[in-house]
Amino acid sequence: METIDKIKQQLAENPIIIYMKGSPKLPSCGFSAQASQALMACGEPFAYVDILQNPDIRAELPKFANWPTFPQLWIEGELIGGCDIMLEMYQAGELQTLIKETSAKHKQDEA
């Protein structure tokens, strides 16, 4: 499978996904740590991809997303942004609302 197809499949299968360095429990950089903490604080499940374990995705995703840095938060196949944007949204209460609404919508889809 081509890397871009793999990325598109991950985005299609996971309504909330973060591409980061490391994992939410063991992040490998400060930005990924802050971003995943904000996501975890929203209290809903989310998927993640460790780009350090997936060098092909690390190389291709910035071109696909037109966003050069990691972490990257994607919701319903749409790039939301990186660490700074996530933290701004979290402090404004917007990230929690977006995550909860997305999660609730997809729980209904599964029922």
Backbone as ProteinMPNN parsed JSONL, in Angstrom:
{"seq_chain_A": "METIDKIKQQLAENPIIIYMKGSPKLPSCGFSAQASQALMACGEPFAYVDILQNPDIRAELPKFANWPTFPQLWIEGELIGGCDIMLEMYQAGELQTLIKETSAKHKQDEA", "coords_chain_A": {"N_chain_A": [[0.853, -1.196, 0.0], [0.52, 2.195, -0.832], [2.088, 4.966, 0.82], [0.563, 7.36, 1.034], [-1.99, 6.349, 0.591], [-2.197, 4.764, 2.839], [-2.211, 6.72, 4.856], [-4.597, 8.064, 4.152], [-6.402, 6.003, 4.633], [-6.081, 5.658, 7.417], [-7.056, 8.14, 8.272], [-9.677, 7.947, 7.399], [-10.657, 5.825, 8.925], [-10.432, 6.612, 11.552], [-12.008, 8.89, 13.429], [-10.944, 10.792, 15.171], [-7.686, 11.571, 15.27], [-4.245, 11.714, 16.055], [-1.136, 12.584, 14.798], [1.989, 12.02, 15.92], [5.103, 12.374, 17.797], [6.204, 9.608, 19.316], [4.079, 8.146, 21.85], [0.806, 8.821, 23.33], [1.085, 8.191, 26.063], [3.809, 7.951, 26.34], [5.296, 10.296, 25.169], [7.622, 11.591, 22.731], [8.531, 14.13, 22.338], [8.334, 17.54, 23.432], [6.265, 19.108, 22.309], [4.527, 17.193, 21.238], [3.878, 15.962, 23.625], [2.455, 17.995, 25.035], [0.315, 18.402, 23.268], [-0.934, 15.864, 23.16], [-1.646, 15.602, 25.836], [-3.56, 17.627, 26.107], [-5.505, 16.588, 24.402], [-6.107, 14.148, 25.714], [-7.181, 15.186, 28.035], [-9.644, 15.954, 27.196], [-11.186, 13.756, 27.415], [-12.167, 11.781, 25.697], [-11.925, 8.855, 23.585], [-9.17, 8.473, 21.3], [-7.255, 8.023, 18.292], [-3.797, 7.36, 17.565], [-0.749, 7.933, 15.744], [2.519, 6.981, 15.819], [4.991, 8.755, 14.544], [7.688, 8.368, 14.603], [8.014, 5.667, 14.544], [7.079, 5.187, 12.09], [8.525, 6.045, 9.536], [7.934, 6.509, 6.848], [5.397, 7.682, 6.843], [6.033, 9.908, 8.33], [7.612, 11.242, 6.501], [5.881, 11.681, 4.311], [3.382, 12.763, 5.199], [3.566, 15.602, 5.908], [3.705, 16.776, 3.331], [1.323, 15.903, 2.161], [-0.536, 17.037, 3.918], [0.124, 19.661, 3.733], [1.392, 20.891, 5.822], [4.037, 21.521, 7.843], [5.01, 20.499, 10.3], [5.046, 18.384, 13.287], [3.24, 17.689, 16.321], [0.227, 16.61, 14.51], [-3.148, 17.189, 14.485], [-6.003, 15.547, 13.435], [-9.365, 15.67, 12.557], [-12.163, 13.959, 11.647], [-11.042, 13.533, 9.098], [-9.992, 15.994, 8.498], [-7.472, 18.408, 8.744], [-6.75, 19.869, 11.775], [-4.741, 21.194, 13.168], [-1.552, 21.993, 14.71], [0.412, 21.746, 17.731], [0.351, 24.398, 18.971], [-2.06, 25.516, 17.994], [-3.866, 23.599, 18.915], [-3.561, 23.894, 21.716], [-4.393, 26.553, 22.066], [-7.057, 26.299, 21.244], [-7.909, 24.503, 23.184], [-7.622, 25.998, 25.561], [-9.533, 27.897, 25.089], [-11.773, 26.397, 25.237], [-12.763, 25.271, 22.97], [-11.635, 22.988, 21.803], [-12.389, 20.849, 23.468], [-15.187, 20.834, 23.049], [-15.339, 20.284, 20.286], [-14.084, 17.739, 20.174], [-15.763, 16.214, 21.859], [-18.246, 16.429, 20.511], [-17.612, 15.245, 18.036], [-16.891, 12.677, 18.853], [-19.309, 11.808, 20.025], [-20.988, 11.836, 17.802], [-19.887, 9.801, 16.252], [-20.18, 7.634, 17.9], [-22.917, 7.304, 17.766], [-23.139, 6.612, 15.086], [-22.059, 4.061, 15.152], [-23.877, 2.67, 16.669]], "CA_chain_A": [[0.0, 0.0, 0.0], [1.258, 3.457, -0.879], [2.033, 5.712, 2.082], [-0.57, 8.296, 1.01], [-3.202, 5.535, 0.772], [-2.209, 4.355, 4.248], [-2.633, 7.912, 5.603], [-6.026, 8.282, 3.87], [-7.145, 4.946, 5.328], [-6.061, 5.997, 8.852], [-7.951, 9.28, 8.47], [-11.054, 7.485, 7.178], [-11.059, 4.873, 9.966], [-10.31, 7.207, 12.887], [-12.547, 10.253, 13.396], [-10.019, 11.676, 15.916], [-6.357, 10.946, 15.212], [-3.111, 12.628, 16.162], [0.169, 12.103, 14.336], [2.872, 12.606, 16.93], [6.361, 11.688, 18.09], [5.974, 8.787, 20.501], [2.679, 7.806, 22.114], [0.261, 9.735, 24.347], [1.621, 7.866, 27.39], [5.267, 8.131, 26.293], [5.641, 11.181, 24.052], [9.065, 11.754, 22.505], [8.912, 15.542, 22.239], [7.515, 18.404, 24.271], [5.051, 19.537, 21.608], [3.634, 16.033, 21.199], [3.412, 15.75, 25.004], [1.425, 19.002, 25.339], [-0.843, 18.179, 22.402], [-1.648, 14.65, 23.566], [-2.247, 15.869, 27.15], [-4.786, 18.4, 25.867], [-6.479, 15.652, 23.84], [-6.525, 13.208, 26.768], [-7.994, 15.933, 28.995], [-10.998, 16.063, 26.647], [-11.894, 12.612, 27.961], [-12.727, 10.882, 24.685], [-10.877, 8.044, 22.954], [-8.639, 8.947, 20.022], [-6.189, 7.199, 17.741], [-2.554, 8.081, 17.32], [0.288, 7.274, 14.96], [3.865, 7.389, 16.208], [5.716, 8.964, 13.286], [9.061, 7.872, 14.744], [7.94, 4.254, 14.157], [6.563, 5.162, 10.712], [9.265, 7.1, 8.82], [7.276, 6.808, 5.575], [4.337, 8.658, 7.143], [6.729, 11.136, 8.762], [8.102, 11.921, 5.305], [4.822, 12.006, 3.354], [2.238, 13.506, 5.737], [3.675, 17.071, 5.77], [3.387, 17.165, 1.955], [-0.108, 15.635, 1.981], [-1.296, 17.977, 4.753], [0.621, 21.019, 3.53], [1.667, 21.352, 7.196], [5.393, 20.967, 7.933], [5.478, 20.044, 11.612], [4.263, 17.454, 14.104], [2.094, 16.829, 16.037], [-0.877, 17.063, 13.68], [-4.445, 16.658, 14.9], [-6.982, 15.432, 12.354], [-10.711, 15.297, 13.0], [-13.006, 13.605, 10.499], [-10.292, 13.68, 7.861], [-9.613, 17.388, 8.277], [-6.378, 18.862, 9.606], [-7.113, 20.935, 12.706], [-3.525, 21.975, 13.369], [-0.496, 21.443, 15.543], [0.4, 21.953, 19.176], [-0.073, 25.751, 19.37], [-3.48, 25.667, 17.685], [-4.595, 22.734, 19.841], [-3.55, 24.478, 23.061], [-5.263, 27.741, 22.022], [-8.439, 25.813, 21.198], [-8.209, 23.888, 24.476], [-7.78, 27.064, 26.552], [-10.792, 28.597, 24.778], [-12.875, 25.454, 25.398], [-13.228, 24.823, 21.65], [-11.157, 21.633, 21.512], [-13.244, 19.919, 24.207], [-16.481, 20.777, 22.363], [-15.129, 19.606, 19.006], [-13.782, 16.325, 20.441], [-16.965, 15.566, 22.4], [-19.258, 16.342, 19.451], [-17.153, 14.261, 17.058], [-16.973, 11.367, 19.487], [-20.732, 11.47, 20.178], [-21.529, 11.572, 16.463], [-19.394, 8.513, 15.775], [-20.791, 6.594, 18.747], [-24.248, 7.105, 17.192], [-22.949, 5.894, 13.816], [-21.761, 2.663, 15.455], [-25.018, 2.031, 17.355]], "C_chain_A": [[0.887, 1.244, 0.0], [1.079, 4.201, 0.447], [0.829, 6.648, 2.126], [-1.879, 7.534, 1.202], [-3.336, 5.093, 2.224], [-2.702, 5.516, 5.122], [-4.139, 8.139, 5.408], [-6.878, 7.242, 4.585], [-7.212, 5.24, 6.829], [-7.042, 7.132, 9.139], [-9.411, 8.858, 8.327], [-11.545, 6.621, 8.341], [-11.079, 5.478, 11.365], [-10.814, 8.643, 12.87], [-11.676, 11.264, 14.143], [-8.667, 10.981, 15.935], [-5.283, 12.022, 15.302], [-1.858, 11.909, 15.663], [1.192, 12.802, 15.208], [4.166, 11.816, 17.04], [6.182, 10.941, 19.405], [4.495, 8.449, 20.619], [2.133, 8.765, 23.168], [0.814, 9.459, 25.749], [3.133, 8.061, 27.465], [5.657, 9.021, 25.112], [7.151, 11.398, 23.962], [9.466, 13.19, 22.224], [7.922, 16.38, 23.026], [6.209, 18.818, 23.614], [4.045, 18.4, 21.544], [3.063, 15.759, 22.588], [2.271, 16.713, 25.332], [0.151, 18.726, 24.544], [-1.632, 16.954, 22.862], [-2.285, 14.82, 24.953], [-3.556, 16.646, 26.996], [-5.879, 17.48, 25.322], [-7.003, 14.696, 24.908], [-7.44, 13.9, 27.775], [-9.43, 16.124, 28.491], [-11.835, 14.837, 27.004], [-12.538, 11.678, 26.957], [-11.6, 10.066, 24.055], [-10.432, 8.664, 21.625], [-7.535, 8.004, 19.575], [-4.926, 8.049, 17.623], [-1.652, 7.249, 16.429], [1.607, 7.86, 15.412], [4.694, 7.513, 14.933], [7.174, 8.514, 13.383], [9.136, 6.386, 14.363], [7.514, 4.093, 12.694], [7.25, 6.254, 9.883], [8.645, 7.461, 7.47], [6.175, 7.853, 5.779], [4.969, 9.986, 7.563], [7.195, 11.942, 7.551], [6.962, 12.44, 4.423], [3.73, 12.918, 3.902], [2.395, 15.029, 5.621], [3.337, 17.56, 4.358], [1.889, 17.028, 1.705], [-0.945, 16.697, 2.696], [-0.992, 19.431, 4.431], [0.85, 21.683, 4.891], [3.004, 20.725, 7.584], [5.758, 20.263, 9.238], [4.544, 19.005, 12.241], [4.252, 17.991, 15.526], [1.101, 17.475, 15.069], [-2.146, 16.389, 14.182], [-5.392, 16.699, 13.708], [-8.311, 15.006, 12.952], [-11.582, 15.143, 11.766], [-12.306, 13.917, 9.178], [-9.823, 15.083, 7.55], [-8.518, 17.78, 9.258], [-6.857, 20.029, 10.455], [-5.902, 21.82, 12.962], [-2.547, 21.253, 14.268], [-0.667, 21.836, 16.998], [-0.154, 23.328, 19.568], [-1.568, 25.945, 19.158], [-4.314, 24.838, 18.653], [-4.674, 23.356, 21.234], [-4.421, 25.732, 23.124], [-6.727, 27.315, 22.056], [-8.841, 25.226, 22.551], [-8.484, 24.971, 25.529], [-9.079, 27.836, 26.337], [-12.014, 27.688, 24.96], [-13.382, 24.872, 24.083], [-12.827, 23.378, 21.36], [-12.048, 20.601, 22.197], [-14.58, 19.722, 23.483], [-16.356, 19.974, 21.068], [-14.912, 18.108, 19.208], [-15.041, 15.602, 20.936], [-18.04, 15.396, 21.334], [-18.883, 15.277, 18.423], [-17.298, 12.855, 17.611], [-18.422, 10.909, 19.602], [-21.351, 11.092, 18.835], [-21.122, 10.164, 16.0], [-19.87, 7.354, 16.658], [-22.191, 6.272, 18.219], [-24.154, 6.297, 15.897], [-22.754, 4.401, 14.065], [-22.962, 1.937, 16.038], [-26.022, 1.456, 16.36]], "O_chain_A": [[1.871, 1.327, 0.736], [0.047, 4.076, 1.107], [0.145, 6.725, 3.147], [-2.778, 8.01, 1.895], [-4.436, 5.05, 2.773], [-3.517, 5.314, 6.023], [-4.866, 8.377, 6.372], [-7.955, 7.56, 5.089], [-8.267, 5.091, 7.445], [-7.772, 7.092, 10.129], [-10.278, 9.352, 9.048], [-12.72, 6.679, 8.702], [-11.685, 4.908, 12.273], [-10.132, 9.529, 12.354], [-11.661, 12.446, 13.802], [-8.517, 9.923, 16.547], [-5.399, 13.094, 14.707], [-1.569, 10.78, 16.058], [1.258, 14.031, 15.236], [4.31, 10.74, 16.459], [6.029, 11.547, 20.465], [3.756, 8.46, 19.634], [2.907, 9.452, 23.834], [0.992, 10.388, 26.536], [3.673, 8.311, 28.542], [6.28, 8.549, 24.161], [7.859, 11.392, 24.969], [10.625, 13.45, 21.903], [6.789, 15.957, 23.256], [5.168, 18.876, 24.269], [2.852, 18.606, 21.768], [1.902, 15.369, 22.719], [1.236, 16.294, 25.849], [-0.954, 18.808, 25.079], [-2.859, 17.001, 22.944], [-3.343, 14.25, 25.22], [-4.541, 16.354, 27.676], [-7.037, 17.576, 25.728], [-8.208, 14.461, 24.995], [-8.364, 13.284, 28.306], [-10.328, 16.422, 29.279], [-13.062, 14.875, 26.907], [-13.377, 10.859, 27.331], [-10.458, 10.521, 23.994], [-11.223, 9.295, 20.924], [-6.956, 7.277, 20.383], [-4.979, 9.278, 17.588], [-1.772, 6.026, 16.364], [1.801, 9.076, 15.396], [5.056, 6.51, 14.316], [7.825, 8.302, 12.361], [10.178, 5.904, 13.918], [7.582, 2.998, 12.135], [6.633, 7.27, 9.563], [8.805, 8.585, 6.994], [6.038, 8.788, 4.989], [4.489, 11.056, 7.189], [7.177, 13.172, 7.571], [7.069, 13.525, 3.851], [3.202, 13.757, 3.171], [1.427, 15.699, 5.261], [2.752, 18.631, 4.197], [1.261, 17.909, 1.118], [-1.932, 17.193, 2.154], [-1.747, 20.329, 4.805], [0.549, 22.86, 5.088], [3.098, 19.5, 7.648], [6.725, 19.502, 9.273], [3.421, 18.788, 11.787], [5.186, 18.696, 15.909], [1.117, 18.683, 14.836], [-2.208, 15.165, 14.29], [-5.564, 17.732, 13.06], [-8.367, 14.083, 13.764], [-11.722, 16.06, 10.956], [-12.9, 14.489, 8.264], [-9.312, 15.342, 6.461], [-8.623, 17.518, 10.456], [-7.311, 21.047, 9.933], [-6.013, 23.046, 12.974], [-2.692, 20.063, 14.551], [-1.756, 22.209, 17.434], [-1.042, 23.409, 20.417], [-2.262, 26.471, 20.027], [-5.339, 25.3, 19.154], [-5.733, 23.346, 21.861], [-5.112, 25.956, 24.118], [-7.535, 27.883, 22.791], [-9.966, 25.421, 23.012], [-9.448, 24.878, 26.29], [-9.657, 28.365, 27.286], [-13.152, 28.145, 24.853], [-14.32, 24.075, 24.075], [-13.588, 22.631, 20.745], [-12.422, 19.598, 21.59], [-15.048, 18.595, 23.323], [-17.171, 19.094, 20.792], [-15.495, 17.296, 18.49], [-15.344, 14.5, 20.477], [-18.677, 14.345, 21.255], [-19.733, 14.499, 17.989], [-17.77, 11.951, 16.921], [-18.734, 9.754, 19.312], [-22.137, 10.149, 18.744], [-21.93, 9.435, 15.425], [-19.948, 6.215, 16.196], [-22.607, 5.114, 18.222], [-24.975, 5.416, 15.64], [-23.224, 3.571, 13.286], [-23.062, 0.716, 15.918], [-27.036, 0.888, 16.765]]}, "name": "protein", "num_of_chains": 1, "seq": "METIDKIKQQLAENPIIIYMKGSPKLPSCGFSAQASQALMACGEPFAYVDILQNPDIRAELPKFANWPTFPQLWIEGELIGGCDIMLEMYQAGELQTLIKETSAKHKQDEA"}
